Amino acid sequence: MSAHHFLSSSVLVGLLALSVPALQGCRTNQSASSQLSDSAITTSVKTKMIGDADVKAHNIDVNTEEGVVYLLGRVATPAEKAEAERIARSCDGVVNVVNHLEVGEAR
């Protein structure tokens, strides 16, 4: 195996290792050493919402800045709004959640 091929394989393995936590979904225990990038947090929150039958993830925009998750959009019920926030708070790396979801029919 050439040095170039070995280096490329090592880089690929390293990148995959970094992306695995985001693909695994959310976990409730967070340590300072396991903080994730904002894009990984956003991906994790959105993935978890997609897998939740009580949340219509396609109506919710998720943005993360410095570990703070912002939820924007419109949901059908207060329960759906609360569940979306609960999901976001349960994800690794989340420092806080700002829930700007509106409840009710689309205007």
N, C-alpha and C positions, 0 to 999 in steps of 0.2 A: 504494500500500500504506500503510495507516495505521501510526502509530508503535506502537500496541498490537500489531498483527499482526506487525510487524517484530521487536519485543521478544520476543513469544511464540515466534516462529520461531528467534530467536537462542538463547533458553533451551533450546529443544528440541534444537537442533544441539549445544549445549554438553553437554547431558545424554547424548546419544547418543555423543559423542566420549569421554566419561568411561567409558561402559559397554563400549565396543568391546574394550579389552584383556581384560576378564573373559570376553567371549564368544569370543575367539580361542583360548582354552585356555591352556596353560602354556608358558612358555619358560624356558630354562635360565639366561640371562644376566639379572642383576638389578642395577640401579643404585640408588643412594640416592634419586635424583629420581623413580624410577618405582614407589615403594612404593604399594601399593593398599590400599583399605579392607579391613577384616576380612571384610565381607560379600562383596566382590568376590573375595577370596582363596578363601573357602569355595566360592563358585560355580564358580570356575575349577578347583579341586581336584575337586569333585564331577563337573563336566562331563568332565574328563579321565578320571576313573575310569569313568564311564558308557561312554566310548568305548573302553575297554580290555577285550578279550575275556577276560583272565586274572583280572579283579577283578569280583566281584559287588557292584556299588556299592549296591544296595538293602539290603545287610546292614551297610553302614558309615555311621555318623553322622560328619559332619565339622563341627567347630566351630573358629573362629579367634578368638583374643584377642591383640591387639597383635602380630599377625604370626606368632604361634605356633599351629600347626595341631594340633588334638587329634583323633585317630582312635579311635572307639569302636565296638564291635560284635563280631560273631563271623564268622570266615572259615573256610574248609574246610581250608586247608593253610598251612604256614609260608611257602611260596612266594607265596601270595596276600597274606599279611600283609606280606611284604617288598616286593612290587610296589606295594601301596597306599601304603606309606611312600615308596618311590622316586618315585611319581607326585606325592605331596604336596610332597616336597623339590624337585621340578623346577619348581614353579610360581613365577612372579614374586611378590615381596612376602613370601614365606615366610621367616621368621627361624629357625624351628626346628620340628621335628615331634615330638610326643609320641604314641607309638603304643601305645594301650591295647587293641588288637585282640586278642581271644582266638581261639585256634585249636581247632577241633574241632566235633563235632556239637552242635546246640542241646540244651539240657537240658530 
